Amino acid sequence: MTEETREPAPEGARREPEYLTVTSGLPPIRAVGLDAPWRWLRAGWRDFRAATGASLFYGGVLTAMGVILTQSWGKGAIEIAFLTGFLIVGPFLAMGLYDISRRVRSGRRAMVGDTLTAWKANPGAIGFYAVILALLLAVWIRVSIVVVALFFPQGVPSGATLAAQLLESPDALAFIGAYVAAGCGFALFVFATSVVSLPMLLERERMDALSAMITSFNALRANFRPMVLWGALVVALTAAGFATFYVGLLVALPVIGHATWHAYKDVVE
């Protein structure tokens, strides 16, 4: 890996984009500021307004999947595992939204039917990445169940019961700390390898999944603070959507999907 250096631009001259990471055979990574995540959200909102019908279709599908994942299980440990694991598989589920933003950006129509088969642009790499996400979700569910079982060996029938028991348990803070620590470590790994991977695989038909994951890791490493802020905004908006009895997810998830496309275009050369 080599670092590219540039001479400072003369005062008043037009500045060229700054590239922090240039890896042989992989796209270079641009440096962005802390204002970038907010810019991506604004761009995502513009795409949502430009293709409201198609965006709401995907918002409805993603919301329905969120409801199924979090309400169809009798055990609280599995319920909260799927609730948090929804963020792991979210990037793949938003594939159609990336295609909508790509079409809006190029001035083409963005109809639902045109985007349903977006994965065909790079089926091998996208399919392989989907398998990786599914395996990661399975691992996280097991980790989540183990953490809950350590503090509640008798089990909890539902997420609501777990929340009620936490209010009365002397180990509540220890459980929250352990669960957050395990979740944050797992989430950071997934985020590092997925933050720009799928939009890149959609646009670059010859890109393989491993190269996309390495490029995504480079993007996080070169723009750690903006990317951490972006991840926090994604979590906050998704949590707000769940807190509004899933209604907010109808808009929040499409906007996040569109914004992710703009994050990829902004960060990866």
The 8 nearest C-alpha neighbors of each residue, nearest first, counted from 0:
[[1, 22, 23, 21, 2, 20, 3, 25],
 [2, 0, 21, 22, 3, 20, 23, 19],
 [1, 3, 20, 21, 4, 19, 0, 22],
 [4, 2, 1, 21, 19, 5, 18, 20],
 [5, 3, 2, 6, 18, 19, 17, 7],
 [6, 4, 7, 3, 17, 8, 18, 15],
 [5, 7, 8, 4, 9, 3, 15, 17],
 [8, 6, 5, 9, 14, 10, 4, 15],
 [7, 9, 14, 6, 12, 10, 13, 15],
 [10, 8, 12, 11, 7, 13, 14, 6],
 [9, 11, 12, 8, 13, 7, 14, 6],
 [10, 12, 9, 13, 8, 14, 7, 15],
 [11, 13, 9, 10, 14, 8, 15, 7],
 [14, 12, 15, 11, 8, 9, 10, 16],
 [15, 13, 12, 8, 16, 17, 11, 9],
 [14, 16, 17, 13, 8, 18, 12, 5],
 [17, 15, 18, 14, 29, 30, 31, 268],
 [16, 18, 30, 29, 15, 19, 5, 31],
 [19, 17, 29, 28, 20, 30, 16, 27],
 [18, 20, 28, 221, 30, 29, 17, 2],
 [21, 19, 28, 27, 2, 18, 22, 221],
 [20, 22, 27, 1, 2, 23, 3, 28],
 [23, 21, 0, 25, 24, 1, 20, 27],
 [22, 24, 25, 21, 0, 1, 26, 27],
 [23, 25, 22, 26, 21, 210, 27, 0],
 [24, 26, 22, 23, 27, 214, 210, 21],
 [27, 25, 268, 267, 28, 21, 24, 214],
 [28, 26, 21, 268, 20, 267, 25, 18],
 [29, 27, 267, 20, 18, 266, 218, 268],
 [30, 28, 18, 266, 17, 267, 19, 31],
 [29, 31, 17, 18, 19, 222, 221, 28],
 [32, 30, 35, 29, 222, 33, 266, 225],
 [31, 33, 34, 35, 225, 30, 222, 224],
 [34, 32, 225, 35, 36, 224, 31, 228],
 [33, 35, 32, 37, 36, 38, 225, 31],
 [34, 36, 38, 33, 37, 32, 39, 31],
 [37, 35, 39, 229, 38, 34, 40, 225],
 [36, 38, 40, 39, 35, 34, 41, 229],
 [39, 37, 35, 41, 36, 40, 42, 34],
 [40, 38, 258, 36, 42, 37, 41, 261],
 [39, 41, 43, 37, 258, 42, 38, 44],
 [42, 40, 44, 38, 43, 39, 45, 37],
 [41, 43, 45, 39, 40, 44, 258, 38],
 [44, 42, 258, 257, 40, 254, 46, 41],
 [43, 45, 47, 41, 42, 46, 254, 40],
 [46, 44, 42, 48, 47, 43, 49, 41],
 [47, 45, 49, 43, 48, 44, 100, 50],
 [46, 48, 44, 51, 50, 45, 49, 54],
 [47, 49, 51, 45, 46, 50, 44, 54],
 [50, 48, 46, 47, 51, 45, 103, 44],
 [51, 49, 47, 48, 52, 53, 54, 46],
 [50, 52, 48, 54, 47, 53, 55, 49],
 [51, 53, 55, 54, 50, 56, 111, 110],
 [52, 54, 56, 111, 55, 51, 50, 110],
 [55, 53, 51, 57, 56, 52, 253, 47],
 [56, 54, 58, 52, 57, 53, 59, 51],
 [57, 55, 53, 59, 54, 58, 52, 60],
 [56, 58, 60, 59, 54, 55, 61, 53],
 [57, 59, 249, 55, 61, 56, 253, 60],
 [58, 60, 62, 56, 57, 61, 249, 55],
 [61, 59, 57, 63, 62, 58, 64, 56],
 [60, 62, 64, 58, 63, 59, 57, 65],
 [63, 61, 65, 59, 64, 60, 248, 58],
 [64, 62, 66, 60, 65, 61, 59, 67],
 [63, 65, 67, 61, 62, 66, 68, 60],
 [66, 64, 62, 68, 63, 67, 69, 61],
 [65, 67, 63, 69, 64, 68, 70, 62],
 [68, 66, 64, 70, 65, 71, 69, 63],
 [69, 67, 65, 66, 81, 70, 64, 71],
 [68, 70, 78, 66, 82, 67, 81, 71],
 [71, 69, 67, 66, 72, 68, 78, 73],
 [72, 70, 67, 69, 68, 73, 66, 78],
 [73, 71, 74, 70, 78, 77, 69, 75],
 [72, 74, 156, 157, 75, 71, 78, 77],
 [75, 73, 156, 157, 76, 77, 72, 78],
 [157, 74, 76, 158, 78, 156, 155, 77],
 [77, 75, 144, 78, 74, 79, 147, 80],
 [76, 78, 80, 75, 74, 79, 81, 144],
 [77, 79, 75, 69, 81, 80, 76, 72],
 [78, 80, 82, 81, 76, 77, 83, 75],
 [81, 79, 77, 140, 78, 82, 83, 143],
 [80, 82, 84, 78, 79, 83, 68, 69],
 [81, 83, 79, 80, 69, 85, 84, 78],
 [82, 84, 85, 80, 81, 86, 79, 87],
 [85, 83, 81, 87, 86, 82, 80, 136],
 [84, 86, 83, 87, 82, 88, 81, 89],
 [87, 85, 89, 84, 88, 83, 90, 234],
 [88, 86, 84, 85, 89, 136, 189, 132],
 [87, 89, 90, 85, 91, 86, 132, 92],
 [88, 90, 86, 92, 91, 87, 85, 93],
 [91, 89, 93, 92, 88, 197, 94, 87],
 [92, 90, 93, 89, 94, 88, 129, 197],
 [91, 93, 89, 90, 94, 88, 61, 95],
 [94, 92, 96, 90, 91, 95, 256, 89],
 [95, 93, 97, 96, 91, 92, 98, 117],
 [96, 94, 98, 114, 97, 93, 115, 117],
 [95, 97, 99, 93, 98, 94, 256, 257],
 [98, 96, 100, 94, 95, 99, 260, 257],
 [97, 99, 101, 95, 96, 100, 114, 102],
 [100, 98, 96, 102, 109, 101, 97, 103],
 [101, 99, 103, 97, 102, 98, 257, 104],
 [102, 100, 98, 104, 99, 103, 97, 105],
 [101, 103, 107, 99, 105, 100, 104, 109],
 [104, 102, 100, 106, 105, 101, 107, 99],
 [103, 105, 101, 102, 106, 100, 107, 46],
 [106, 104, 102, 103, 107, 101, 100, 108],
 [105, 107, 103, 104, 102, 108, 101, 109],
 [108, 106, 102, 105, 103, 109, 104, 101],
 [107, 109, 110, 102, 106, 103, 99, 50],
 [108, 110, 99, 102, 50, 107, 103, 111],
 [111, 109, 113, 112, 53, 108, 114, 99],
 [112, 110, 53, 114, 113, 115, 109, 56],
 [111, 113, 114, 110, 115, 116, 109, 53],
 [112, 114, 110, 111, 115, 109, 116, 117],
 [113, 115, 117, 95, 111, 116, 112, 98],
 [116, 114, 112, 117, 113, 95, 111, 118],
 [115, 117, 118, 114, 119, 113, 95, 112],
 [116, 118, 114, 119, 115, 120, 95, 98],
 [117, 119, 120, 116, 122, 121, 125, 201],
 [120, 118, 122, 121, 117, 116, 125, 201],
 [119, 121, 118, 204, 117, 201, 122, 202],
 [120, 122, 204, 119, 123, 124, 125, 118],
 [123, 121, 119, 125, 118, 126, 124, 120],
 [122, 124, 126, 125, 121, 127, 207, 119],
 [123, 125, 208, 127, 207, 126, 122, 121],
 [124, 126, 128, 122, 127, 123, 121, 129],
 [127, 125, 129, 123, 128, 124, 122, 130],
 [126, 128, 124, 130, 129, 125, 123, 131],
 [127, 129, 131, 125, 130, 126, 208, 124],
 [128, 130, 126, 132, 131, 127, 125, 133],
 [131, 129, 133, 127, 128, 132, 134, 126],
 [130, 132, 128, 134, 129, 133, 135, 127],
 [133, 131, 135, 129, 134, 130, 88, 136],
 [134, 132, 130, 136, 135, 131, 129, 137],
 [135, 133, 137, 131, 136, 132, 138, 130],
 [134, 136, 132, 138, 137, 133, 139, 131],
 [135, 137, 139, 133, 134, 138, 84, 132],
 [136, 138, 134, 140, 135, 139, 133, 141],
 [139, 137, 135, 141, 136, 140, 134, 142],
 [138, 140, 142, 136, 141, 137, 143, 135],
 [141, 139, 143, 80, 137, 138, 142, 144],
 [140, 142, 144, 138, 139, 143, 145, 137],
 [143, 141, 139, 145, 144, 140, 138, 146],
 [144, 142, 140, 146, 141, 145, 80, 139],
 [143, 145, 141, 147, 76, 142, 146, 148],
 [144, 146, 148, 142, 143, 147, 149, 141],
 [147, 145, 143, 149, 148, 144, 142, 178],
 [146, 148, 144, 149, 145, 150, 151, 76],
 [149, 147, 152, 151, 145, 150, 146, 144],
 [150, 148, 146, 147, 151, 152, 145, 144],
 [149, 151, 148, 147, 152, 174, 146, 170],
 [150, 152, 148, 154, 153, 149, 147, 155],
 [153, 151, 148, 154, 149, 150, 147, 155],
 [154, 152, 151, 155, 148, 150, 149, 156],
 [155, 153, 152, 151, 148, 156, 74, 76],
 [154, 156, 75, 157, 161, 74, 160, 153],
 [155, 157, 74, 75, 73, 160, 154, 158],
 [75, 158, 156, 160, 74, 159, 155, 73],
 [157, 159, 75, 161, 160, 78, 79, 162],
 [160, 158, 162, 157, 161, 163, 75, 156],
 [161, 159, 163, 157, 162, 158, 164, 155],
 [160, 162, 158, 164, 159, 163, 155, 165],
 [161, 163, 159, 165, 160, 164, 158, 166],
 [162, 164, 160, 166, 161, 165, 159, 167],
 [165, 163, 161, 167, 166, 162, 168, 160],
 [164, 166, 168, 171, 162, 167, 163, 161],
 [167, 165, 164, 163, 168, 162, 171, 169],
 [166, 168, 164, 165, 169, 163, 171, 170],
 [167, 169, 165, 170, 171, 166, 164, 172],
 [170, 168, 171, 167, 172, 165, 166, 173],
 [171, 169, 173, 168, 172, 174, 150, 165],
 [170, 172, 165, 174, 168, 173, 169, 175],
 [171, 173, 175, 174, 170, 176, 169, 165],
 [174, 172, 176, 170, 171, 175, 177, 169],
 [173, 175, 177, 171, 176, 172, 178, 170],
 [176, 174, 172, 178, 173, 177, 179, 171],
 [175, 177, 173, 179, 174, 178, 180, 172],
 [178, 176, 180, 174, 175, 179, 173, 181],
 [177, 179, 175, 181, 180, 176, 182, 174],
 [178, 180, 182, 176, 181, 177, 183, 175],
 [181, 179, 177, 183, 178, 182, 176, 184],
 [182, 180, 178, 184, 179, 183, 177, 185],
 [181, 183, 179, 185, 180, 184, 186, 178],
 [184, 182, 186, 180, 185, 181, 179, 187],
 [185, 183, 187, 181, 186, 182, 180, 188],
 [184, 186, 182, 188, 183, 187, 181, 189],
 [185, 187, 183, 189, 188, 184, 182, 190],
 [188, 186, 190, 184, 189, 185, 191, 183],
 [189, 187, 191, 185, 186, 190, 192, 184],
 [188, 190, 186, 192, 191, 187, 193, 185],
 [189, 191, 187, 193, 194, 188, 192, 186],
 [192, 190, 216, 188, 189, 193, 187, 219],
 [191, 193, 212, 215, 216, 189, 190, 194],
 [194, 192, 196, 190, 195, 191, 189, 215],
 [193, 195, 190, 215, 196, 191, 192, 259],
 [196, 194, 263, 215, 193, 198, 197, 199],
 [197, 195, 193, 211, 199, 212, 215, 198],
 [196, 198, 200, 199, 195, 201, 91, 193],
 [199, 197, 201, 200, 196, 195, 260, 97],
 [198, 200, 197, 196, 202, 201, 203, 195],
 [201, 199, 197, 203, 198, 202, 206, 196],
 [202, 200, 198, 199, 203, 120, 197, 121],
 [201, 203, 199, 200, 204, 198, 120, 101],
 [204, 202, 200, 206, 205, 199, 201, 121],
 [203, 205, 121, 206, 120, 202, 200, 201],
 [206, 204, 203, 207, 121, 200, 124, 202],
 [205, 207, 203, 204, 200, 211, 210, 208],
 [208, 206, 124, 210, 209, 211, 205, 200],
 [207, 209, 124, 211, 210, 128, 212, 206],
 [208, 210, 212, 211, 207, 213, 128, 124],
 [211, 209, 213, 212, 207, 208, 214, 206],
 [210, 212, 196, 214, 208, 209, 213, 215],
 [211, 213, 192, 215, 209, 214, 210, 196],
 [214, 212, 216, 210, 215, 211, 217, 209],
 [215, 213, 217, 211, 216, 212, 210, 218],
 [214, 216, 212, 218, 192, 195, 213, 217],
 [215, 217, 191, 213, 219, 192, 218, 214],
 [218, 216, 214, 220, 215, 219, 221, 213],
 [217, 219, 215, 221, 216, 220, 28, 222],
 [220, 218, 223, 216, 222, 217, 221, 191],
 [219, 221, 217, 223, 218, 222, 216, 191],
 [220, 222, 218, 219, 223, 217, 19, 30],
 [223, 221, 219, 220, 225, 224, 226, 218],
 [222, 224, 219, 226, 220, 225, 221, 227],
 [223, 225, 227, 226, 222, 228, 33, 32],
 [226, 224, 33, 228, 227, 222, 223, 229],
 [225, 227, 229, 223, 228, 224, 219, 222],
 [226, 228, 230, 224, 229, 225, 223, 231],
 [229, 227, 231, 225, 226, 230, 232, 224],
 [228, 230, 226, 232, 36, 227, 231, 225],
 [229, 231, 227, 233, 232, 228, 226, 234],
 [230, 232, 228, 234, 229, 233, 235, 227],
 [233, 231, 235, 229, 230, 234, 236, 228],
 [232, 234, 230, 236, 231, 235, 237, 229],
 [233, 235, 231, 237, 232, 236, 238, 230],
 [236, 234, 232, 238, 237, 233, 231, 239],
 [237, 235, 239, 233, 238, 234, 232, 251],
 [236, 238, 240, 234, 239, 235, 233, 241],
 [237, 239, 235, 241, 240, 236, 234, 242],
 [240, 238, 242, 236, 237, 241, 235, 243],
 [239, 241, 247, 248, 237, 245, 238, 243],
 [242, 240, 245, 238, 243, 244, 239, 237],
 [241, 243, 239, 244, 240, 238, 245, 247],
 [242, 244, 240, 241, 245, 246, 247, 239],
 [245, 243, 242, 241, 246, 240, 247, 248],
 [246, 244, 241, 240, 248, 243, 247, 62],
 [247, 245, 248, 244, 243, 249, 240, 241],
 [246, 248, 240, 249, 245, 243, 250, 251],
 [249, 247, 240, 251, 245, 250, 252, 246],
 [250, 248, 58, 247, 59, 246, 251, 62],
 [251, 249, 248, 253, 252, 247, 254, 58],
 [250, 252, 248, 254, 253, 249, 247, 255],
 [251, 253, 255, 248, 254, 250, 58, 256],
 [254, 252, 256, 255, 58, 250, 54, 251],
 [253, 255, 43, 257, 251, 256, 252, 44],
 [256, 254, 258, 252, 253, 257, 259, 251],
 [257, 255, 253, 259, 254, 258, 96, 93],
 [256, 258, 43, 254, 260, 259, 255, 100],
 [257, 259, 43, 39, 255, 261, 40, 260],
 [260, 258, 262, 256, 261, 257, 255, 263],
 [259, 261, 263, 257, 258, 262, 97, 198],
 [262, 260, 264, 258, 263, 259, 39, 265],
 [263, 261, 259, 265, 260, 264, 39, 266],
 [262, 264, 195, 260, 261, 266, 265, 267],
 [265, 263, 261, 262, 267, 266, 260, 268],
 [264, 266, 262, 263, 261, 267, 29, 268],
 [265, 267, 29, 263, 264, 28, 262, 268],
 [268, 266, 28, 263, 264, 265, 29, 27],
 [267, 27, 26, 28, 266, 29, 264, 265]]
